[in-house]
Amino acid sequence: MALIHYITQIQFDFGAIALLRQECERTGITRPLIVTDPGIVAAGVLQKALNALGDLPYALFDQTPANPTEAAVRAAARIYQDQRCDGLIAVGGGSAIDCAKGVAIAATHPGPLSHYATIEGGSPRISERTAPLIAVPTTSGTGSEVARGAILIVDDHRKLGFHSWHLVPRAAICDPELTFGLPPLLTAATGMDAIAHCMETFMSSAFNPPADGIALDGLARGWGHIERATANGRDAEARRQLMSASMQGAMAFQKGLGCVHSLSHSLGGVNPRLHHGTLNAMFLPAVVQFNSQVPAVIAEKRLERMAHAMGLASASDIPLALRDMNARLGLPSGLAALGVDRPLFAQVIAGALKDHCHATNPRLATAEDYEQLLSESL
């Protein structure tokens, strides 16, 4: 049976951050814990959120790591409880938003975080007690502001997914102006993350026509504007379109992702210093080629439809176009340039086979398939 559910309230416009106090009032949050990271504080973006809150009392956790961990979630949850907060505001990229989702669980549910991980059967254990969350994205990549999931590194170093409709932010404030200061390489990496979401969810064999339409439109917006946004971070129209692509990719990926994310999640758990969006960009060409042999993908002309959205002549052009785009954006040429080598493969493959995205790839990958995909992505 297909479950089709859309999604949350979104305020999308330049200057939308001014609505933060209004959204707190609408959602009943009177003393939020703000979850962010040192870079957001240093860039002055947090101050914009604080200005919008006015005299609303708040607590602050500003130590979200680049790949959020269970330790960071625990530290923030202690502040939430000690300061008697009644909701959360995440200001940042996917890391801050996912960290806040972890806090929404940990501050209101007993036991270790891994107890609530999807692959541990934890989704039904996440209840309506989850703390309410408002998400303010400052990158255009993960789309976590409109998603029901979070990716967190738990204490045993596994990078796990947590999924529940109770984790969907009560409001998303998407203000493209907040991304103006994003450096070019981070713009490129997060933008390719959004493009990966649109492509993988569109290739997924699950039945969800609304998600397909949203993903295909998001792909066209992201592909058509990522170079402009990377070259000129203050190109308002490019920033708007890229933020929309990010939001749309996450609206659609409730349909399921695939091997790109199975590999990225696993490799990111093995080496947390690696950026998730960059890894997605490295894996996309090989995975698109791998999926091109799926009968359903062929019958529904899914690759041809993606090629059309990307302005390409044929489906066979997609893998090379992705590699060329990575090069033009200044992203690494492959995994080897990131320091990844073959001795890591066995550990990465073992994690990918257990990842929650593994089963929703349109072509079920074996260990040998994953080894080939890693080799092609070096």
Secondary structure, DSSP 4 states (H G I P E B T S, - for coil): --------EEEESTTGGGGHHHHHHHHT-SSEEEE--HHHHHTTHHHHHHHHHTT---EEE----SS-BHHHHHHHHHHHHHTT--EEEEEESHHHHHHHHHHHHHTTS-S-GGGG-GGGT-GGG--TTSPPEEEEESSSS--GGG-SEEEEE-TTS-EEEEE-GGGS-SEEEE-GGGGTT--HHHHHHHHHHHHHHHHHHHH--S--HHHHHHHHHHHHHHHHHHHHHHH-TT-HHHHHHHHHHHHHHHHHGGG---HHHHHHHHHHHH-TTS-HHHHHHHHHHHHHHHHTT-HHHHHTTHHHHHHHHTT-S-GGGHHHHHHHHHHHHT--SSGGGGT--GGGHHHHHHHHHHSTTGGGSSS---HHHHHHHHHHH-
